[in-house]
Amino acid sequence: MSKDSHQIETKVIHAGEPRPGIEGAVSLPIFQSSTFEYSGGESYHDLRYIRLNNTPNHEALAAKLAALENARSALVTSSGMAAITSTLLTVLSSGDHLLIQKGLYGGTHDFITQDLPKLGITHSLLDMENPSSWESCLTATTRAIYVETITNPLIEVADLPAVVEFAARHDLVSIIDNTFASPVNFRPLDWGFDYSLHSATKYLNGHTDIVAGAVLGSAQRVRAVTHKVNHLGGSLDPHACFLLHRGLKTLVLRVRHQNQSAMEIARFLEEHSAVAKVNYAGLTSSPSYQSAQRLLDGYGGMLSFELAGGVAAAVRFMERVQIPVVAPSLGGVETLVTRPATTSHLGMPPAERLALGITDGLVRVSVGIEATPDLIADFRQALD
Ligand code: PLP
C-alpha cells in the first residue's frame, strides 16, 4: 500500500519522516545550522541554507504538510502572512487585478487593499452569496481569485466549488486560506484549488507557541513561491520547524475534539436566553449550513456569538468566564475568547466592520481541548 493512500491519522505521524531515523532517532532532531557543507553541486539550489528552506527540518515538515492535503509540494514560511503575501506577490504583477471574498482576515484584507495598490495591483470584492454577480467584477487583467474556507469571525462557508469552476472558466489562479478548517476538515487541492495557504500558527501547530505559515500546491506553483520567499526572506527557523512538526502529530486528535466540542457549545449558546445570535456553520440555523455540510468533514473549532445585552454584556461575559483566556489568535489547545472589534478587525474603520456584519459586541471563541462540560458550565455561569 502506498504511503499516499494512508488515512490522515497515519500520514500525520509517518509522512515525511526520514526512515531509517537519523542516527536511529525516532523523532527528527533539530538541525540548528544556518549553512551546510558544500556537497559538490553546480546549481544555486544545491546550497543548503536556512533562508533557502532546504534544511532537513524544512524538508521533512514540507513533505508531511503536503501529504496531509494530498498536495504535490509544500513550503513552510515564517508566518501565515509570509505565506499569503509571498503567494500573492508571486501570482500577481503590476497592472494585474485580483478578486477577493468580502470579510477576509484583517491582515490579508489590509495587504490587498492598502499595500498591493501601491504596486499597481487592484482588486474587487465579491459577493459570495451571489455567484452570478462575479462575472461583472472581471476585468481584462484579472489574474486570480482569493477566498477563505471558513471566514473570520462570522464563520461563513461560501460555495467553494463554484469558486474553482469560475476560476477555471476564466483562467484565474484560485487561492484559498484553509487556516480555519485545517487539513482535517477540508483539503482544497482535492476540490481543484491551485494554492492552499495556512497560518500554521493556529491549528497546524496547535500549541500557541510559534508563528508560522504554509503554502501547498503543485510542484511548479510551490517552487515559484519558494523562489519569492527565498528573496523576501520569510523562512522559518529550524527550532520553530521542530515545534510545528511536533505539534502536527496531534492535529487530527485535537481538531476532531474541537469539532465536537464547538458543536456542543454552539448548541448550548443557541438555547441560552442571554444570547441573541450564534455563528457556527454546523448549526442548521446557519446560512452556511448547506455549503458546510457538503464540503467539510467537520465544522471546526471556531464560533462567534452576540449577546442580547450588546457590547456591555459582551464585556461582562469576557470578564466573568474563568477557563478561556481572553486573547487574540486561535487554533490552540486552550480556549480563547476575543472581541474582533478590539483585536483582529481593530484596523478596519467601524462603518466597514458593521457593513460586514461584525458588531462591537460580537464575541469570538476558539474552542480548545478542555472538557466540553467544563466549558459549558463556565459559559453558563458567565451568561447567567
Ligand atoms: N489567515 C487567517 C485566517 C488568520 O486568522 C491569520 C491570523 O490570525 C492569518 C492568516 C495570519 O497568520 P499569522 O499570524 O501566522 O501571520
Boltz pocket constraint, residues with backbone or C-beta under 6 A from the ligand:
constraints:
  - pocket:
      binder: B
      contacts: [[A, 79], [A, 80], [A, 81], [A, 82], [A, 105], [A, 107], [A, 148], [A, 150], [A, 152], [A, 177], [A, 179], [A, 180], [A, 198], [A, 199], [A, 200], [A, 201], [A, 211], [A, 212], [A, 213], [A, 329]]
      max_distance: 6.0
